[in-house]
Amino acid sequence: MVRCSCGQQSPKEGEPRCLADKRLLEESFGKIFPELEPRGWRRARLLLRALKALGLCVCSPILRFGEDWIFLFLLGISMATISFGLDVATSKFQRVSLWVYDGLEGYHHLQYFSWTSYHVALMVCSAAAAKYISPQAAGSGIPELKVALRGVVLHEFFTLRTFMAKLLGIICTLAGGSTIFLGKVGPFVHMATILATLLGKVMVWFAGSAENPGRKYELLIAGAAVGVACCFVAPVGGVLFGVEVTGTHFAVRDYWRGFFAATCAALTFRLLAVLNNTRETVAVLFRTSWRVEFPYDLPELLSYAILGVLCGVLCCVFLFCHRNMLMLFQNCPKINCFMMNNKIVYAGFVSLVLASLTFPPALGQYIGARLSMKELLETLFNNMTWGLEEASLGGFTPQPQNLTYDANWLQWRHPNVSMLEMLALFLLAKFLMLLAATTMMVPAGYFLPVFVYGAALGRLYGEMMAKIFPDGIISEGIRIRITPAGYALAGAAAYSGAVTQTLSTALLTFELTGQMSHILPVLVAVLVANAISQRLQPSFFDGIIIVKKLPFLPKLSVGKSGGHDIYAEDFMVTDLKYLTRESKFKDLWTLLDVSALKQFPLVDSEESRVLLGSIKRKHLSALLSDQLSAEKRFRYLLSQSPRRTAKPPEAELGGYEEKGNNLETSEETEGPPFDAAETSWGEGAEEPLRGVARGGAHLSDREKRVRYHNMVEEWECHQLQEALRLEDLPIDPAPYRLLEKETLYQCYDLFSLLGLHIAYVTNMGRLVGVVGLKELKTAVEGCVKGTFAGRALRHSYGPEDQQELQAPEDVRRSNSLA
């Protein structure tokens, strides 16, 4: 196109005269009557230019400084602000509930109604948030996070919708206090990872870089550390606990991210407490007043070890009951159907039972029902020896209604029951209540309840020790009195560490209380409890993974030397399903029909079996669908029509015009258009049958249909005999490979670090086997239990294989006429 001297474009070469005149007329009209801009549009454009320039000026120094620092800082202060605001809100809810309850004094029926309706309404709201807003918000979120960190994609698990549902649900759950007996650590870890994901997307857009799985993994690890740190104001313990709970392997380069974000969260939380007049200065979460000089002696370490044994054994009982109860609910069809369809009703029923049990005039007066979770820990970590204080008080001392830090321990005093009996009753009641509470499908955390439970167990043990040794333990002429609060601290760390099977709970308790004097006995108790728990039961979160059948590898115990004597050749699958360069479509048809793998290896030939790469199932299914497509069948049948056989091939299709997936018939052929996406030969086959009928008018309807079926079968056989068009397929030339002599530990580390689902075993380049997540999981479990069966594990894949090795429903033999 050229321009004339008047500035208008000259007509295009070959352009019709009418179109050229019309175009020139439109251009002239546009110059004479220019389109008027909306009012203020010019100012808006100038403002946008100025904002863009300002954004570039701001972005440049931030990118030079490092966007990760900004991201981690925002993540820390955001989660700390949410955590502090949630604590303040739930505390006010609980105070209002007690104020209403105390205002109805003398009216026991109204008090019962007020007490139960408050908790039932909260749990109904929490269950409704998890059901209607986002089902992924139910539960803790840590088991699913562990699965997501190894590469499994969970639908809508890291969305803003799930974040809002989790936040609303956890507010209602925590407002229930010690009656519902649930915490917030798990939900805050989940919410922190969601916020980290969302902020990560913003920072990627801000920096103009591309997203990658490695960066997402680092953000999730930092989010997990922040989630724990903003709950307990413990940056160091929060990072280590987040690493132990969520990740099998952890890169050292990611530590600074976790520590920086967790420190920002903890510092923000404490500064907010000072600004809100909750604390006079930046201090620990639970104040203690223990003496540091000689808090214990070496003979007392044996007593702490015994406490660790008690925590480990009781933890195994709890984990066994919890896992089997969930499996019973899931395996029983009637119970499972009821709970799936009536989540809100079930949550209301369980909360009604829990509220009735903790009603203060009834059983609640013996288990400190008026105390919140935080107040429970404050009383259990109190440096007083309750037995001595109880003896000094002598007569009846009523439980105070207005709780204070100095007097709330009196909630453990009753005229008819001793404090030791109340602690024992508390342990029994809370054991059963926690089992019931964990079955509700509401946003809830489970670390804080077991932490409180362990503190109560340690306090009971310490009070018993103080009663057995009233004058203390004498060592080298020095009399050292028993400190029950120290046992409470050790019990909290040991029991919670045994339930989650982590060691960082010891450091977490030190940061909570600011007491480092009991570091050795606490570590002894934690190690002993963990040794028993890891030997006998999977952890609490691993148990949930087992019940939900999520794809995750169990822990491979460090002390199991047998793992070095088990090789990949001992548990690999040797009944291989693969394709070769000479494979035909019929081989692909059979392969897709008998196997449910998501990808298939490609080898050089049947004889050599040299691994060339791997092809995903979806690409193979698409290729087979194209080879046997309805459009190609339709064209073939039209070409076989007697009235068209005399015409050249290009004329055979002249009466048809393609429009998307449909073929519209010409005037010669009657009938509705045929949909090429149609996969059933019961419908849409009338038009080809008419062509068959024209050539055999003397045949009956059954003979016509048989003739038609024979034609289609002949065409299908011809299509399936063709060789695969490998050049049309995206082939992965370097799939993950293992050697036959790779040990179980090496295979376990590779699958865990790289998030693998399948790996091929080769010998000098020759494909000899395949290892999937199911085979590795079975080998690990057999190694841990000492029941590894070796080559007996070899079998071919089937539809019952692990979820991550299964594919969506493939293209079935819907084209078959049999």
C-alpha positions in Angstrom: 0.0 0.0 0.0 1.3 3.5 -0.9 0.2 6.9 0.1 -0.7 9.6 -2.4 0.4 13.3 -2.1 -2.8 14.2 -0.2 -1.9 11.9 2.6 -4.6 9.3 1.8 -3.8 5.7 1.1 -4.0 4.7 -2.4 -6.2 1.7 -3.3 -4.6 -1.7 -2.7 -3.5 -3.8 -5.6 -6.2 -6.2 -6.6 -8.7 -4.5 -4.2 -12.3 -4.2 -5.6 -13.2 -0.7 -6.6 -16.2 -0.5 -4.4 -14.3 -1.5 -1.3 -11.5 1.0 -2.0 -14.0 3.9 -2.4 -15.7 3.0 0.8 -12.4 2.9 2.7 -11.3 6.2 1.3 -14.6 7.8 2.2 -14.4 6.5 5.8 -10.9 8.0 6.2 -11.9 11.4 4.9 -15.0 11.4 7.2 -12.8 10.6 10.1 -10.5 13.6 9.4 -13.3 16.0 8.9 -15.3 14.9 12.0 -12.8 13.6 14.5 -14.1 11.5 17.4 -14.4 13.6 20.5 -12.6 12.2 23.6 -14.5 11.9 26.9 -14.3 14.8 29.3 -11.2 14.5 31.5 -9.7 11.8 29.4 -6.6 13.8 28.7 -6.0 14.5 32.4 -6.5 10.8 33.2 -3.8 9.9 30.7 -1.4 12.4 32.1 -2.1 11.1 35.6 -1.5 7.5 34.5 1.8 8.5 32.9 2.9 10.2 36.1 1.9 7.2 38.2 3.8 4.9 35.9 6.9 7.0 36.2 6.6 7.1 40.0 6.1 3.3 40.0 9.3 2.9 38.0 11.2 5.1 40.4 9.9 3.0 43.4 10.5 -0.4 41.7 14.1 0.3 40.8 15.5 0.7 44.3 13.3 -2.2 45.6 14.6 -4.5 43.0 18.2 -3.4 43.7 17.7 -4.0 47.4 16.0 -7.4 46.8 12.3 -8.1 46.6 12.6 -11.2 48.8 13.3 -9.0 51.9 10.2 -6.9 51.2 8.1 -10.0 50.7 9.2 -11.7 53.9 8.8 -8.5 55.9 5.2 -8.1 54.6 4.5 -11.7 55.3 5.7 -11.6 58.8 3.9 -8.4 59.9 0.7 -9.4 58.1 0.4 -12.7 59.9 1.4 -11.3 63.2 -1.3 -8.6 63.0 -3.9 -11.2 62.1 -2.8 -13.4 64.9 -2.9 -10.6 67.5 -6.2 -9.4 66.3 -7.6 -12.9 66.4 -6.4 -13.3 70.0 -8.0 -10.1 71.1 -11.3 -10.9 69.4 -11.6 -14.4 70.8 -10.6 -13.2 74.2 -13.5 -10.7 74.1 -15.9 -13.3 72.9 -15.0 -15.6 75.9 -15.3 -12.7 78.4 -18.8 -11.8 77.0 -19.8 -15.4 77.3 -18.7 -15.6 80.9 -20.3 -12.2 81.7 -23.7 -13.5 80.4 -23.3 -16.8 82.2 -22.5 -15.0 85.5 -25.3 -12.6 85.0 -27.8 -15.5 85.0 -26.5 -16.8 88.4 -29.3 -18.6 90.3 -31.0 -19.7 87.0 -29.3 -23.0 86.2 -31.5 -23.8 83.3 -30.8 -20.4 81.6 -27.1 -20.7 82.5 -27.0 -24.2 80.8 -28.8 -22.8 77.7 -26.4 -19.8 77.6 -23.3 -22.0 78.0 -24.3 -24.6 75.4 -25.9 -22.4 72.8 -22.8 -20.2 72.7 -20.5 -23.1 71.9 -23.0 -24.8 69.5 -23.5 -21.5 67.5 -19.8 -21.0 67.2 -19.1 -24.5 65.9 -22.0 -24.4 63.5 -20.7 -21.2 62.0 -17.2 -22.7 61.8 -18.5 -25.8 60.1 -20.6 -23.7 57.7 -17.6 -21.7 56.7 -15.7 -24.9 55.8 -18.6 -26.4 54.0 -20.0 -23.5 51.9 -17.1 -21.2 51.4 -14.2 -23.6 50.9 -14.1 -27.3 51.9 -10.3 -27.2 51.8 -10.4 -25.0 54.9 -11.5 -27.9 57.1 -9.0 -29.4 59.5 -5.5 -28.4 60.3 -4.0 -28.0 56.8 -0.6 -29.3 57.7 -1.1 -32.9 56.3 -2.2 -31.4 53.0 0.7 -28.9 53.1 3.2 -31.8 53.5 1.7 -33.4 50.4 1.8 -30.2 48.4 5.4 -29.6 49.3 6.4 -32.9 47.5 4.8 -31.7 44.3 1.2 -32.9 44.5 -1.3 -30.3 43.2 -4.2 -29.7 45.5 -7.2 -28.0 44.0 -8.0 -24.5 45.6 -5.7 -25.2 48.6 -3.8 -21.9 48.3 -6.6 -19.6 47.2 -7.9 -16.4 48.8 -11.3 -18.1 49.2 -9.7 -20.8 51.4 -7.9 -18.1 53.4 -11.1 -16.3 54.2 -12.9 -19.5 55.1 -10.0 -20.6 57.3 -9.9 -17.2 59.1 -13.6 -17.1 59.7 -13.7 -20.7 60.9 -10.7 -20.4 63.2 -12.2 -17.3 64.9 -15.3 -19.3 65.8 -13.2 -22.3 66.9 -10.9 -20.4 69.2 -13.8 -18.4 70.7 -15.0 -21.8 72.1 -12.0 -21.8 74.5 -11.0 -24.8 76.4 -14.5 -26.3 76.0 -14.0 -27.1 72.4 -10.3 -27.7 73.2 -8.8 -26.9 69.8 -6.0 -24.6 68.8 -4.8 -22.4 65.9 -1.2 -23.5 65.0 -2.2 -25.6 62.0 -4.7 -23.1 60.5 -2.2 -20.3 60.9 0.5 -22.4 59.1 -2.0 -23.0 56.3 -3.1 -19.3 56.2 0.6 -18.2 56.2 1.4 -20.4 53.2 -1.7 -19.1 51.4 -0.6 -15.5 52.0 3.0 -16.4 51.0 1.7 -17.8 47.7 -0.5 -14.8 47.0 2.3 -12.3 47.9 4.7 -14.4 45.8 2.5 -13.9 42.8 2.4 -10.2 43.4 6.2 -10.0 43.8 6.7 -12.0 40.6 4.4 -9.6 38.7 6.2 -6.7 40.4 9.7 -7.9 39.5 8.6 -9.0 36.0 10.1 -12.5 36.5 8.6 -15.9 35.9 7.2 -18.3 38.5 9.0 -21.6 39.1 8.4 -24.5 41.5 11.6 -24.0 43.4 10.6 -20.4 44.4 7.2 -21.6 45.4 8.7 -24.2 47.7 10.8 -21.6 49.4 7.8 -19.3 49.9 5.8 -22.2 51.4 8.6 -23.1 53.9 8.9 -19.4 55.0 5.1 -19.3 55.4 5.1 -22.4 57.6 7.8 -20.9 59.8 5.8 -17.6 60.1 2.6 -19.5 60.9 4.2 -21.1 64.0 6.1 -18.0 65.1 3.1 -15.7 65.1 1.2 -18.1 67.3 3.8 -18.6 70.0 6.1 -15.6 69.5 8.9 -18.0 69.0 11.0 -17.3 65.9 13.7 -19.9 66.4 11.4 -22.7 67.5 8.8 -21.7 64.9 11.3 -22.2 62.1 12.6 -25.5 63.3 9.1 -26.8 64.1 7.8 -25.7 60.7 10.8 -27.5 59.0 10.3 -30.7 61.0 6.5 -30.9 60.5 6.2 -30.0 56.9 9.4 -30.9 55.1 11.4 -34.1 54.7 14.4 -32.3 53.3 15.3 -28.6 53.9 17.8 -26.5 52.0 20.2 -24.6 54.3 19.8 -21.5 52.0 16.2 -21.3 53.0 16.9 -20.9 56.7 17.5 -17.1 56.5 14.1 -16.7 54.8 12.3 -18.5 57.6 14.2 -16.8 60.4 13.9 -13.3 59.0 10.1 -13.7 58.4 9.5 -15.4 61.7 11.5 -12.7 63.6 9.4 -10.0 61.9 6.3 -11.8 62.9 7.4 -12.4 66.6 8.6 -8.8 67.0 5.4 -7.4 65.5 3.2 -9.5 67.8 5.1 -8.4 70.9 5.1 -4.7 69.9 1.3 -4.9 69.3 0.9 -6.4 72.8 2.8 -3.4 74.3 0.8 -0.9 72.2 -2.5 -2.6 73.3 -1.4 -2.4 77.0 -1.5 -6.2 77.2 2.1 -6.2 78.3 4.2 -3.5 79.9 7.2 -4.4 77.8 8.4 -6.9 75.2 8.3 -10.2 77.1 7.7 -13.9 76.7 4.2 -15.2 76.2 4.0 -17.1 79.5 5.7 -15.5 82.5 7.5 -17.7 85.0 9.3 -17.0 88.3 11.5 -20.0 88.7 14.8 -19.8 90.5 17.8 -20.5 88.3 20.2 -21.7 91.0 20.2 -25.5 91.1 16.7 -26.1 89.6 17.4 -29.8 89.4 20.2 -32.3 90.1 21.5 -35.2 88.1 19.6 -37.9 90.0 16.4 -36.1 89.0 17.2 -36.7 85.3 15.9 -40.3 85.8 12.6 -38.9 87.0 12.4 -36.8 83.8 13.2 -39.9 81.7 10.3 -41.7 83.4 8.0 -38.8 82.6 9.2 -39.1 78.9 8.2 -42.8 79.0 4.7 -41.9 80.3 4.3 -39.2 77.7 5.4 -41.6 74.9 3.1 -44.4 76.0 0.1 -42.2 76.5 0.8 -40.5 73.1 0.9 -43.9 71.4 -2.5 -44.7 72.9 -3.9 -41.4 71.7 -2.5 -41.8 68.2 -3.8 -45.3 67.9 -7.3 -44.4 69.1 -7.4 -41.3 66.9 -6.3 -43.0 63.7 -8.5 -46.1 64.1 -11.5 -43.9 65.0 -11.1 -41.9 61.8 -10.7 -45.1 59.8 -13.8 -46.5 61.4 -15.8 -43.4 60.4 -14.4 -43.6 56.9 -14.8 -47.3 56.3 -18.3 -47.5 57.7 -20.6 -46.5 54.8 -23.5 -45.3 56.9 -21.4 -43.2 59.3 -19.3 -41.8 56.4 -22.4 -40.9 54.4 -24.0 -39.2 57.4 -20.9 -37.1 58.2 -20.3 -36.1 54.6 -23.9 -34.9 54.2 -24.4 -33.5 57.7 -21.2 -31.8 58.6 -22.9 -28.8 60.3 -25.3 -31.0 62.2 -22.5 -33.3 63.4 -20.4 -30.3 64.5 -23.4 -28.9 66.5 -24.0 -32.3 68.1 -20.3 -32.8 69.2 -20.1 -29.2 70.5 -23.3 -29.7 72.5 -21.8 -32.8 74.1 -18.6 -31.0 74.9 -20.4 -28.0 76.3 -22.6 -30.2 78.5 -19.5 -32.0 79.9 -17.8 -28.7 80.7 -20.8 -27.0 82.2 -19.3 -25.3 85.3 -21.9 -26.5 87.9 -21.5 -30.1 86.7 -18.3 -31.7 85.6 -16.7 -28.4 84.5 -16.0 -27.4 88.1 -13.5 -30.2 88.4 -11.6 -29.6 85.2 -11.1 -25.8 85.1 -13.8 -25.2 82.5 -13.8 -21.4 83.1 -10.2 -21.1 82.1 -9.1 -20.4 78.5 -6.3 -22.3 76.8 -3.8 -19.6 77.7 -4.9 -19.4 81.3 -4.6 -23.2 81.6 -1.0 -23.0 80.5 -0.4 -20.1 82.9 -1.7 -22.1 85.9 0.1 -25.2 84.9 3.4 -23.3 84.5 2.9 -21.5 87.9 5.9 -21.9 90.2 3.7 -22.8 93.2 3.6 -26.3 94.6 -0.2 -26.9 94.6 0.0 -29.5 97.3 1.7 -27.2 99.8 -0.5 -24.3 98.9 -3.6 -26.5 99.3 -2.4 -27.6 102.8 -1.7 -24.0 103.8 -5.2 -22.8 102.8 -6.8 -25.4 104.9 -10.6 -25.0 104.7 -12.9 -24.1 101.9 -11.7 -21.6 99.4 -14.2 -20.8 96.6 -13.2 -20.8 93.0 -12.9 -17.1 92.0 -15.1 -15.9 89.2 -13.0 -12.9 88.1 -9.7 -14.6 87.1 -6.3 -13.0 87.7 -2.8 -14.2 87.1 -2.2 -14.7 90.8 -5.5 -16.3 91.6 -6.6 -18.3 88.6 -4.8 -21.4 89.9 -7.6 -21.6 92.5 -9.8 -22.9 89.7 -8.0 -26.2 90.4 -9.2 -26.2 94.0 -12.5 -27.8 95.2 -13.7 -28.6 98.7 -14.5 -32.2 98.0 -11.7 -33.1 95.6 -8.0 -32.7 95.9 -5.9 -31.0 93.2 -4.3 -34.2 92.2 -7.7 -35.8 91.6 -8.8 -32.8 89.6 -5.7 -33.1 87.4 -6.3 -36.8 86.9 -10.0 -36.1 86.0 -8.8 -33.3 83.6 -6.5 -35.7 81.8 -9.2 -38.4 81.4 -11.9 -35.9 80.3 -9.7 -34.0 77.9 -8.4 -37.2 76.3 -11.9 -38.2 75.3 -12.9 -34.6 74.4 -10.0 -34.1 72.1 -10.7 -37.4 70.3 -14.3 -36.2 69.7 -13.2 -32.7 68.7 -10.8 -33.9 66.1 -13.7 -35.6 64.2 -15.4 -32.3 63.5 -14.8 -30.9 60.0 -14.0 -27.4 61.1 -10.8 -25.2 60.7 -8.8 -26.2 63.8 -5.3 -26.7 65.1 -4.3 -29.7 67.2 -0.8 -28.7 68.5 -2.0 -26.4 71.3 -4.4 -29.0 72.8 -1.8 -31.7 73.1 0.7 -29.1 74.4 -1.8 -28.2 77.2 -2.5 -31.9 77.8 1.2 -32.6 78.2 1.6 -29.7 80.6 -1.2 -31.1 82.7 0.4 -34.6 82.6 3.7 -33.2 83.7 2.1 -31.1 86.4 0.4 -34.1 87.8 3.7 -36.1 87.8 5.6 -33.1 89.4 3.0 -32.7 92.1 3.2 -36.4 92.9 7.0 -36.2 93.0 6.7 -33.2 95.4 4.3 -35.3 97.6 6.6 -38.3 97.6 9.7 -36.1 98.3 8.3 -33.3 100.4 11.8 -32.2 101.5 13.3 -32.5 98.0 16.1 -34.6 96.7 19.4 -34.5 98.6 22.5 -34.7 96.4 26.1 -34.1 97.7 24.7 -32.5 100.8 22.5 -30.0 98.9 18.7 -30.3 99.3 17.0 -29.4 96.1 13.2 -29.1 96.2 11.0 -30.5 93.5 9.7 -28.0 91.0 6.4 -29.2 89.6 6.3 -26.4 87.0 9.5 -27.8 85.5 7.8 -31.1 85.1 4.9 -29.4 83.5 7.3 -27.7 81.0 8.9 -31.1 80.3 5.6 -32.8 79.9 4.3 -30.2 77.5 7.4 -30.5 75.3 7.6 -34.3 75.5 3.9 -35.1 74.8 3.5 -32.5 72.0 6.8 -33.6 70.5 5.7 -37.3 70.6 2.4 -36.5 69.0 4.0 -34.6 66.2 7.2 -36.6 66.3 9.4 -33.5 66.4 12.3 -32.4 68.7 11.9 -28.7 68.2 9.1 -28.6 70.8 11.8 -28.4 73.5 13.1 -25.1 72.0 9.6 -23.9 71.5 8.7 -24.3 75.2 11.9 -22.4 76.2 10.9 -19.5 74.0 7.4 -19.5 75.4 8.5 -19.4 79.0 11.9 -17.8 78.8 13.3 -20.6 81.0 16.6 -22.2 79.8 17.5 -23.7 83.2 15.6 -26.9 82.5 17.0 -27.5 79.0 18.7 -30.8 79.8 15.9 -32.6 81.6 13.4 -31.3 79.0 15.5 -32.7 76.2 15.8 -36.0 78.0 12.0 -36.3 78.3 11.5 -35.2 74.7 14.0 -37.7 73.3 12.6 -40.6 75.3 9.0 -39.8 74.3 9.9 -39.4 70.7 11.8 -42.7 70.6 8.8 -44.6 71.9 6.3 -42.7 69.6 8.3 -43.1 66.4 8.9 -46.8 67.1 5.2 -47.7 67.7 3.0 -45.2 65.8 3.0 -42.8 62.9 2.8 -39.1 63.9 -0.6 -37.3 64.2 -0.3 -35.6 60.8 1.0 -38.8 59.1 -1.9 -40.6 60.5 -4.3 -38.2 58.9 -2.4 -38.7 55.6 -2.9 -42.4 55.9 -6.6 -42.1 56.6 -7.1 -39.7 53.7 -4.9 -41.9 51.5 -2.9 -38.9 50.4 0.3 -39.6 48.3 3.1 -39.2 50.7 6.2 -41.2 51.7 6.4 -42.4 55.3 9.5 -41.6 57.4 12.5 -43.9 56.8 14.0 -44.4 60.3 17.6 -43.3 60.6 18.6 -46.2 62.7 17.5 -48.8 60.2 20.8 -50.1 58.7 18.8 -52.7 56.6 17.9 -49.9 54.2 21.5 -49.9 52.9 21.1 -53.6 51.9 17.9 -53.1 49.9 18.4 -52.1 46.3 16.2 -50.8 43.5 16.2 -54.2 41.8 14.6 -55.7 44.9 11.4 -53.7 44.7 11.2 -52.5 41.1 8.4 -53.6 38.7 9.7 -55.8 35.9 6.5 -56.4 34.1 7.0 -53.4 31.9 4.5 -51.5 29.7 6.4 -49.6 27.0 6.3 -48.4 23.4 8.9 -48.9 20.7 9.8 -47.1 17.5 8.0 -49.8 15.5 4.9 -49.8 17.6 1.6 -49.5 15.8 -1.7 -47.9 16.8 -3.1 -51.3 17.8 -0.3 -51.6 20.3 -1.1 -48.2 21.7 -4.8 -49.1 21.9 -4.0 -52.2 23.9 -1.5 -50.3 26.2 -4.0 -47.6 27.1 -6.7 -50.2 27.7 -4.8 -52.4 30.1 -2.6 -49.8 31.9 -3.5 -46.8 34.0 0.0 -45.1 34.0 0.3 -41.4 33.5 3.3 -41.8 31.3 5.0 -44.6 29.3 8.6 -45.3 28.4 9.8 -45.2 24.8 12.5 -47.8 23.9 14.5 -48.4 20.8 13.2 -51.9 20.0 11.9 -55.0 21.7 15.4 -56.6 21.6 17.6 -53.8 22.9 15.1 -51.9 25.0 17.3 -48.9 25.2 15.4 -46.1 27.0 14.9 -43.2 24.6 12.5 -41.1 26.7 8.9 -41.1 28.0 5.6 -39.9 26.6 2.6 -38.7 28.7 -0.6 -40.6 28.5 -2.7 -37.5 27.6 -0.6 -37.0 24.4 -0.9 -40.7 23.4 -4.7 -40.6 24.0 -5.0 -37.5 21.9 -3.0 -39.1 19.1 -5.2 -42.3 19.2 -8.4 -40.2 19.2 -7.2 -38.3 16.2 -6.4 -41.5 14.4 -9.8 -43.0 15.1 -11.7 -39.7 15.0 -15.4 -39.6 13.9 -14.6 -37.2 11.2 -12.1 -39.6 9.5 -14.6 -42.4 9.8 -17.3 -40.3 8.3 -15.1 -39.3 5.3 -14.2 -42.9 4.7 -17.8 -44.0 4.7 -18.7 -41.2 2.2 -15.8 -42.3 0.0 -17.3 -45.8 0.0 -20.8 -44.7 -1.1 -21.7 -46.2 -4.5 -22.9 -42.9 -5.9 -19.5 -41.3 -5.2 -17.1 -44.1 -6.2 -17.0 -42.9 -9.8 -15.9 -39.4 -8.8 -12.3 -38.4 -8.1 -11.3 -38.2 -4.4 -11.3 -34.4 -4.4 -14.9 -34.4 -5.7 -16.1 -36.9 -3.1 -15.9 -34.3 -0.4 -17.0 -31.4 -2.6 -20.6 -31.4 -1.2 -19.4 -31.0 2.4 -18.1 -27.9 4.1 -16.2 -28.0 7.4 -17.5 -25.7 10.1 -15.7 -26.4 13.4 -16.4 -29.9 14.4 -19.5 -30.3 12.2 -19.9 -31.3 8.5 -22.8 -29.8 6.7 -24.3 -31.9 3.9 -25.0 -30.6 0.4 -28.3 -30.6 -1.3 -27.5 -34.1 -2.7 -27.5 -35.6 0.8 -30.4 -35.4 3.1 -30.3 -35.6 6.9 -29.0 -33.6 9.8 -25.3 -32.4 10.0 -23.0 -35.0 11.6 -21.0 -34.0 14.7 -17.4 -35.1 14.5 -17.2 -35.1 18.3 -19.9 -37.8 18.5 -18.3 -41.0 19.8 -21.3 -43.3 19.8 -22.3 -45.1 16.7 -25.9 -45.5 17.9 -26.7 -41.9 16.9 -25.4 -39.8 14.1 -24.8 -42.8 11.8 -28.0 -42.4 9.7 -26.3 -40.5 6.9 -23.6 -43.1 6.2 -26.3 -45.8 6.5 -28.2 -44.1 3.7 -25.2 -44.3 1.5 -24.9 -48.0 2.3 -28.6 -48.4 1.6 -28.3 -46.8 -1.9 -25.9 -49.5 -2.9 -28.0 -52.4 -1.5 -31.7 -51.5 -1.7 -32.6 -55.1 -1.9 -31.0 -55.8 1.5 -32.9 -56.0 4.8 -32.3 -53.5 7.6 -30.3 -56.0 9.6 -28.1 -56.8 6.6 -27.6 -53.2 5.9 -26.4 -52.6 9.4 -24.1 -55.6 9.4 -22.6 -54.4 6.1 -22.1 -51.0 7.7 -20.5 -52.4 10.7 -18.1 -54.5 8.6 -17.1 -51.4 6.7 -16.3 -49.6 9.9 -14.4 -52.5 11.4 -12.4 -52.8 8.2 -11.5 -49.1 8.4 -10.5 -49.4 12.1 -8.3 -52.3 11.4 -6.6 -50.4 8.6 -6.1 -47.4 10.9 -4.8 -49.4 13.8 -2.2 -51.2 11.5 -0.5 -47.9 10.8 2.8 -47.1 12.6 2.7 -44.5 15.4 3.6 -41.0 14.3 6.2 -40.3 17.0 7.2 -37.0 15.4 3.8 -35.7 16.3 4.3 -36.4 20.0 6.2 -34.3 22.7 8.8 -36.8 24.1 10.7 -36.2 27.3 14.2 -37.2 26.3 15.6 -37.4 29.9 13.2 -39.0 32.3 14.4 -39.7 35.8 16.5 -42.9 36.0 17.8 -45.2 38.7 20.5 -47.8 38.7 19.8 -51.4 39.8 22.2 -51.0 42.7 20.7 -47.8 44.1 20.0 -48.4 47.8 16.7 -47.8 49.4 18.0 -44.7 51.2 19.2 -43.2 47.9 15.9 -43.9 46.1 14.1 -42.4 49.1 16.2 -39.2 49.0 15.7 -38.8 45.3 12.0 -39.2 45.4 11.7 -36.8 48.4 14.0 -34.1 47.1 12.8 -34.1 43.5 9.1 -34.9 44.3 9.2 -37.8 41.9 6.2 -40.1 41.2 8.0 -42.6 39.0 11.5 -43.4 37.9 12.9 -45.9 35.4 15.6 -48.4 36.3 18.2 -49.0 33.7 21.3 -51.2 33.2 23.8 -49.8 30.7 21.0 -47.8 29.2 18.7 -50.8 28.9 15.3 -50.5 30.6 15.0 -53.3 33.2 12.3 -52.0 35.6 10.3 -49.1 37.0 9.9 -47.8 40.5 6.7 -45.9 41.4 5.7 -44.2 44.6 3.7 -47.2 45.7 6.6 -49.6 45.4 8.9 -47.3 47.3 6.3 -46.7 50.0 5.9 -50.5 50.4 9.6 -51.0 50.6 10.0 -48.3 53.2 7.2 -49.6 55.3 8.7 -53.1 55.1 12.1 -51.9 56.0 10.8 -50.0 59.1 8.7 -53.0 60.2 11.3 -55.6 59.3 8.9 -57.4 56.9 10.5 -56.5 53.5 9.6 -59.2 51.0 12.1 -58.3 48.2 11.2 -59.5 44.7 7.8 -60.7 45.9 6.7 -57.1 45.4 7.0 -57.3 41.7 3.7 -57.0 39.9 2.2 -55.1 37.0 0.4 -51.8 37.4 -3.3 -51.9 37.7 -6.2 -49.6 38.4 -5.7 -50.0 42.1 -2.3 -48.4 42.0 -1.4 -45.3 43.9 -3.4 -42.1 43.1 -0.4 -40.2 41.6 0.3 -43.0 39.2 -3.3 -43.1 37.9 -4.4 -40.9 35.0 -7.8 -39.4 34.2 -10.2 -41.6 32.4 -8.6 -42.3 29.0 -10.2 -42.5 25.6 -12.1 -45.7 25.9 -13.1 -48.0 23.2 -16.2 -46.0 22.5 -15.5 -46.3 18.8 -15.8 -50.0 18.8 -18.9 -51.6 17.3 -18.6 -54.9 19.2 
